[in-house]
């Protein structure tokens, strides 16, 4: 086991209207924004620094979202003024489907990472992209907005329409999940935090 994994301090901020199943595997400093749904058996690991998951994201079963900056990666030099690593800010309305693994250090909004897809830390993901089932993206590259990747060869095309909203799926999950799974309690309300300052 990697010795770095032992020193990760868990600090979960779960915002109102989000649902995080107890059976999910969360490690590190993770902020789950309002409206997100984190399924059981999903994994979110904030290894190199904090992860901020944007509003209304869905992380499905066996999906892994990992923030790990490899050695000698340029992102290691891009730090805050106090020397700490900048957080990974994941845009709103992203869907991480069953069995995908996403390590990208930049993720826009309204993207879909389909089943068993893999995105490495060298990839920059724009907005409105679809990484098709089983596609593997490795090596330095940038997915322009509205890029669709498909087939085992990761063929690309541009989407003609904007990605559809996941609100119907989110509403369904919010109704169903509490009937079958224990949920982690909401523990952070930004409105209350501002009032105390």
Helices and strands as residue ranges (DSSP letters): G 3-7, E 11-14, E 19-20, E 25-27, E 29-32, E 37-38, E 43-46, E 51-53, E 58-59, E 64-67, G 74-76, E 88-90, E 95-96, E 101-102, E 106-107, E 112-113, E 118-119, E 123-125, E 130-131, E 136-137, E 141-143, E 147-150, E 155-158, H 167-180, H 190-196
